[in-house]
Amino acid sequence: MLIDDVQQAMFQAMKAREPRETAALRLALSALKSAAIDARKDLSDDEAVAVLQREARKRREAEQVYRDAGRAERADQEAYERSVLERFLPAALDPAELARLVDEAVAVSGASGPKELGKVMGRLMPQVKGRADGNEVRRLVLERLGG
């Protein structure tokens, strides 16, 4: 299970005396355990991936905020934490593959304009879930639909 993998990585980082990695993995494990408590059950791997993706997105957004504020050291820390989290996430789709999937979903759904975005997204998101950013997928679909 993914939670076990994160915990093992944390123990290895502790043994290797890697304080930054240990701290990042502790934060990830804390988020996973908190989500499990909120759900009142053990998380499936898909649910754990969703939690880690949410945490990685938070780090990406915080990194940008810190960079905009001129706090490069803190932005670098957020980027490092995100990179640690991304080791446990499925590989992202390359842009060409994502574009092919978007084109295929638009063709199969028969959508012809921006008003039919939901029809395409409903077909596409299960295919790219966990491997592409939803906002980027939405942008590509709207681009294809002429919106």
Secondary structure by P-SEA (a helix, b strand, c coil): caaaaaaaaaaaaaaaccaaaaaaaaaaaaaaaaaaaaacccccaaaaaaaaaaaaaaaaaaaaaaaaacaaaaaaaaaaaaaaaaccccccccaaaaaaaaaaaaaaaccccccaaaaaaaaccccccccccaaaaaaaaaaaacc
